[in-house]
Amino acid sequence: MGITFDDGAADALIRAANSADEVMRAEGGFLTGSVDQALQHFKGGYARLFEEACGIRSDDRGRLAGVLTALADDVREARLRAQQEKARQKELAAWRQRDDVRKQVLNRRRITATVFAACSVFLLVSGCFPTTPGNSDTANPSSSQSNSTSDLPISGEGTTMTPEAAGSELFGLLDEIQAMAPGEWTNKDVPAGGYCNFQGTGGGKEFGGSRTRGPLGDTERETLGQKVEEFYKSSGYDVKVFDQSTATNKLIITNGFGPDGLVLQVYTGDLGTTVAGNSRCVADPQGK
């Protein structure tokens, strides 16, 4: 929950308190001299009452000046605490947005794994695995055996990109989308690390990256979503838009699915804005 604190009003109050404090302290010497001068020719009972009243006034002036100093210090402290709390809430919102991204990516991977597992079971029970020519009654022994790469979708079948080119392509696309909503973004690009099934070998890697910033206004979100969809379509990507809103976060995810496993995702929510993606599946740059 955000906090409301007017820094301008706080600064104005601090200046006013400091100014009043300075005036009250500065007039102390002048008034003391004036009282001493007046008492030179002022004697008797009324003179004593006058002197006592001036003493009380001097004491009250000192106490009031101290109160004003304390007030200025308290407002400064409140302003500092408010700034710290705003920074903490901004960091928390960014973390929640990144957490939403992680959960969405994890769910997408789980769904993909489930779909491929189901397809494998269907092909197995329907006898649709390929058989050796000339021996249609006997299934190819190798087809009934699975390996570590058969559970992964084959990606990068048509790509001739080097890992460097694939990384540059992804990071450039993320930058291009980020520029559609100017503001203070935090960028995080990571080297090739995610496993993918490069041309059926299982030896592929893909780059990942993200850019995050605070939440946009409703109109800005809608405008960004339209720009991103047009960008995806002009690039020939498949476009999928999902509404993942909850009671505390109105979240829209605009996905673009490009060739060879390239995926771009734009998250616009109440907790923040994220542009993320995975590069094309390429041969492992480490050769592993």
C-alpha positions as CSV (number, residue, x, y, z in Angstrom):
1,M,0.0,0.0,0.0
2,G,1.5,3.3,-1.0
3,I,2.1,6.3,1.3
4,T,1.3,9.9,0.7
5,F,3.9,12.4,1.8
6,D,4.3,15.9,0.3
7,D,8.1,16.6,0.2
8,G,7.4,20.2,-0.9
9,A,5.2,20.9,2.1
10,A,7.7,19.3,4.4
11,D,10.5,21.5,3.0
12,A,8.4,24.6,3.4
13,L,7.6,23.8,7.0
14,I,11.3,23.2,7.8
15,R,12.2,26.5,6.3
16,A,9.5,28.3,8.2
17,A,10.5,26.7,11.5
18,N,14.2,27.5,11.0
19,S,13.4,31.0,10.0
20,A,11.3,31.7,13.0
21,D,13.9,30.1,15.3
22,E,16.6,32.3,13.8
23,V,14.4,35.5,14.3
24,M,13.6,34.7,17.9
25,R,17.2,33.9,18.8
26,A,18.5,37.0,17.0
27,E,16.1,39.4,18.8
28,G,17.2,38.1,22.2
29,G,20.3,40.3,22.3
30,F,18.4,43.4,21.1
31,L,15.6,43.0,23.7
32,T,18.1,42.3,26.5
33,G,19.9,45.5,25.7
34,S,16.6,47.5,25.5
35,V,15.5,46.2,28.9
36,D,18.8,47.1,30.5
37,Q,18.6,50.6,29.0
38,A,15.0,51.1,30.2
39,L,15.8,50.0,33.8
40,Q,18.5,52.6,34.2
41,H,15.9,55.3,34.9
42,F,13.0,53.0,35.9
43,K,12.8,52.2,39.6
44,G,10.3,51.0,42.1
45,G,7.7,48.2,42.2
46,Y,6.6,48.6,38.6
47,A,10.2,48.4,37.6
48,R,10.6,45.1,39.3
49,L,7.4,43.8,37.7
50,F,8.6,45.0,34.3
51,E,12.0,43.2,34.8
52,E,10.3,40.0,35.9
53,A,7.9,40.1,32.8
54,C,10.9,40.6,30.5
55,G,12.7,37.7,32.1
56,I,9.7,35.4,31.6
57,R,9.4,36.6,28.0
58,S,13.1,35.8,27.5
59,D,12.7,32.3,28.9
60,D,9.6,31.6,26.8
61,R,11.3,32.9,23.7
62,G,14.2,30.4,24.3
63,R,11.8,27.5,24.9
64,L,9.8,28.3,21.8
65,A,13.0,28.5,19.7
66,G,13.9,25.1,21.0
67,V,10.5,23.7,20.1
68,L,10.8,25.1,16.5
69,T,14.3,23.5,16.2
70,A,12.9,20.2,17.4
71,L,9.9,20.6,14.9
72,A,12.3,21.1,12.0
73,D,14.4,18.0,13.0
74,D,11.2,15.9,13.4
75,V,10.0,16.9,9.9
76,R,13.4,16.1,8.4
77,E,13.3,12.7,10.0
78,A,9.7,12.1,8.8
79,R,10.8,13.1,5.2
80,L,13.7,10.7,5.3
81,R,11.6,7.9,6.6
82,A,9.0,8.5,3.9
83,Q,11.7,8.5,1.2
84,Q,13.1,5.2,2.6
85,E,9.6,3.7,2.7
86,K,8.9,4.7,-0.9
87,A,12.2,3.2,-2.0
88,R,11.4,0.0,-0.1
89,Q,7.9,-0.2,-1.7
90,K,9.4,0.4,-5.1
91,E,11.9,-2.4,-4.6
92,L,9.2,-4.7,-3.3
93,A,7.0,-4.0,-6.3
94,A,9.9,-4.8,-8.6
95,W,10.5,-8.0,-6.8
96,R,6.9,-9.0,-7.0
97,Q,6.9,-8.3,-10.7
98,R,10.0,-10.4,-11.2
99,D,8.4,-13.1,-9.1
100,D,5.3,-13.1,-11.3
101,V,7.6,-13.4,-14.3
102,R,9.3,-16.4,-12.8
103,K,6.0,-18.1,-11.9
104,Q,4.7,-17.5,-15.4
105,V,7.8,-18.9,-17.1
106,L,7.7,-21.9,-14.7
107,N,4.0,-22.5,-15.5
108,R,4.7,-22.3,-19.2
109,R,7.5,-24.8,-18.9
110,R,5.4,-27.2,-16.8
111,I,2.5,-26.9,-19.4
112,T,5.0,-27.6,-22.2
113,A,6.4,-30.6,-20.4
114,T,2.9,-32.0,-19.7
115,V,1.8,-31.6,-23.3
116,F,4.8,-33.4,-24.7
117,A,4.5,-36.2,-22.1
118,A,0.8,-36.6,-23.1
119,C,1.7,-36.7,-26.8
120,S,4.3,-39.3,-26.1
121,V,1.8,-41.5,-24.2
122,F,-0.7,-41.1,-27.0
123,L,1.8,-42.1,-29.7
124,L,2.9,-45.1,-27.7
125,V,-0.6,-46.5,-27.1
126,S,-1.7,-45.8,-30.6
127,G,1.2,-47.6,-32.2
128,C,2.2,-44.5,-34.3
129,F,5.9,-44.7,-33.7
130,P,7.8,-45.3,-37.0
131,T,8.7,-48.9,-37.9
132,T,11.6,-50.3,-39.9
133,P,10.8,-50.5,-43.7
134,G,10.0,-54.1,-44.7
135,N,9.2,-55.1,-41.1
136,S,5.9,-53.5,-40.5
137,D,4.9,-56.1,-38.0
138,T,7.9,-55.4,-35.8
139,A,8.4,-52.0,-34.3
140,N,11.9,-50.5,-34.5
141,P,13.6,-51.5,-31.2
142,S,15.2,-48.0,-30.9
143,S,11.8,-46.3,-31.1
144,S,10.6,-47.9,-27.8
145,Q,13.7,-46.5,-26.0
146,S,13.8,-42.9,-24.8
147,N,16.7,-40.7,-24.1
148,S,17.3,-37.5,-22.2
149,T,16.5,-35.2,-25.2
150,S,13.3,-36.9,-26.4
151,D,11.2,-35.1,-23.8
152,L,12.2,-31.7,-25.1
153,P,10.6,-29.9,-28.1
154,I,13.1,-29.7,-31.0
155,S,14.1,-26.1,-31.5
156,G,16.5,-24.3,-33.7
157,E,15.8,-26.5,-36.6
158,G,16.2,-23.8,-39.2
159,T,18.5,-21.4,-37.5
160,T,22.0,-20.8,-38.7
161,M,22.7,-18.1,-36.0
162,T,25.7,-18.1,-33.9
163,P,25.2,-17.8,-30.1
164,E,26.5,-14.3,-30.2
165,A,24.0,-13.3,-32.9
166,A,21.1,-14.9,-31.1
167,G,22.0,-13.1,-27.9
168,S,22.4,-9.8,-29.7
169,E,19.0,-10.3,-31.4
170,L,17.2,-11.0,-28.1
171,F,18.7,-8.1,-26.2
172,G,18.1,-5.8,-29.1
173,L,14.4,-6.8,-29.3
174,L,14.1,-6.2,-25.5
175,D,15.7,-2.8,-25.9
176,E,13.3,-1.9,-28.7
177,I,10.2,-2.9,-26.7
178,Q,11.6,-1.1,-23.6
179,A,11.9,2.1,-25.7
180,M,8.1,2.0,-26.3
181,A,7.6,3.1,-22.6
182,P,10.3,5.5,-21.6
183,G,11.1,5.7,-17.9
184,E,13.5,4.3,-15.3
185,W,14.2,0.7,-16.2
186,T,16.4,-1.9,-14.6
187,N,18.0,-4.2,-17.1
188,K,19.2,-7.8,-16.5
189,D,20.7,-9.8,-19.3
190,V,22.1,-13.3,-18.7
191,P,24.4,-15.5,-20.8
192,A,23.3,-18.6,-22.5
193,G,22.2,-21.0,-19.8
194,G,18.8,-22.5,-20.3
195,Y,18.8,-25.9,-22.0
196,C,16.9,-26.5,-25.2
197,N,16.8,-29.3,-27.8
198,F,18.9,-27.8,-30.6
199,Q,18.0,-29.6,-33.8
200,G,17.1,-32.8,-31.8
201,T,20.5,-33.1,-30.3
202,G,19.6,-31.9,-26.8
203,G,22.8,-29.8,-26.8
204,G,21.3,-26.4,-27.1
205,K,21.3,-23.3,-25.0
206,E,19.3,-20.1,-25.0
207,F,19.9,-16.6,-23.7
208,G,17.5,-14.8,-21.3
209,G,16.9,-11.2,-20.4
210,S,14.5,-8.8,-18.7
211,R,13.8,-5.1,-18.2
212,T,11.7,-3.9,-15.3
213,R,10.2,-0.6,-14.1
214,G,7.4,0.7,-12.0
215,P,3.7,0.3,-13.0
216,L,2.3,2.4,-15.9
217,G,-1.0,4.2,-15.9
218,D,-4.0,2.5,-17.4
219,T,-3.8,4.4,-20.7
220,E,-0.1,3.9,-20.9
221,R,-0.5,0.1,-20.4
222,E,-3.1,-0.1,-23.1
223,T,-0.9,1.9,-25.5
224,L,2.1,-0.2,-24.8
225,G,0.1,-3.4,-25.3
226,Q,-1.1,-2.2,-28.7
227,K,2.4,-1.2,-29.8
228,V,3.8,-4.5,-28.7
229,E,1.1,-6.5,-30.5
230,E,1.7,-4.5,-33.7
231,F,5.5,-5.0,-33.3
232,Y,5.0,-8.8,-32.9
233,K,2.7,-9.0,-35.9
234,S,5.0,-6.9,-38.1
235,S,7.9,-9.3,-37.2
236,G,5.8,-12.4,-38.1
237,Y,5.5,-13.7,-34.6
238,D,2.5,-15.5,-33.2
239,V,0.7,-13.3,-30.7
240,K,-1.0,-14.6,-27.5
241,V,-2.4,-12.2,-24.8
242,F,-3.3,-13.6,-21.4
243,D,-5.2,-11.9,-18.5
244,Q,-3.6,-13.1,-15.3
245,S,-5.2,-10.6,-13.0
246,T,-5.7,-11.3,-9.3
247,A,-7.5,-9.4,-6.5
248,T,-4.3,-7.4,-5.8
249,N,-2.7,-7.2,-9.3
250,K,-4.3,-6.4,-12.6
251,L,-1.8,-8.2,-14.9
252,I,-1.9,-8.6,-18.7
253,I,0.8,-10.6,-20.4
254,T,1.5,-10.1,-24.1
255,N,3.5,-12.9,-25.6
256,G,5.2,-13.1,-29.0
257,F,6.4,-16.5,-30.3
258,G,9.1,-16.2,-32.9
259,P,11.1,-18.8,-34.9
260,D,13.4,-21.4,-33.3
261,G,12.1,-21.0,-29.8
262,L,12.4,-17.2,-29.6
263,V,9.9,-15.9,-27.0
264,L,9.1,-12.3,-26.0
265,Q,6.8,-11.4,-23.1
266,V,5.6,-8.1,-21.8
267,Y,4.0,-7.9,-18.4
268,T,1.9,-4.8,-17.5
269,G,0.5,-4.9,-14.0
270,D,-0.3,-2.9,-10.9
271,L,3.0,-4.0,-9.3
272,G,5.2,-3.0,-12.2
273,T,6.1,-3.5,-15.8
274,T,8.5,-6.2,-17.2
275,V,9.8,-6.9,-20.7
276,A,11.4,-10.4,-20.8
277,G,12.3,-13.1,-23.2
278,N,14.4,-16.1,-24.3
279,S,16.5,-16.2,-27.4
280,R,16.4,-18.6,-30.3
281,C,17.7,-22.1,-29.4
282,V,21.3,-22.3,-30.6
283,A,24.2,-24.7,-30.3
284,D,25.8,-24.6,-26.9
285,P,28.5,-21.9,-27.0
286,Q,30.5,-23.9,-24.6
287,G,30.3,-27.0,-26.7
288,K,28.8,-29.0,-23.9
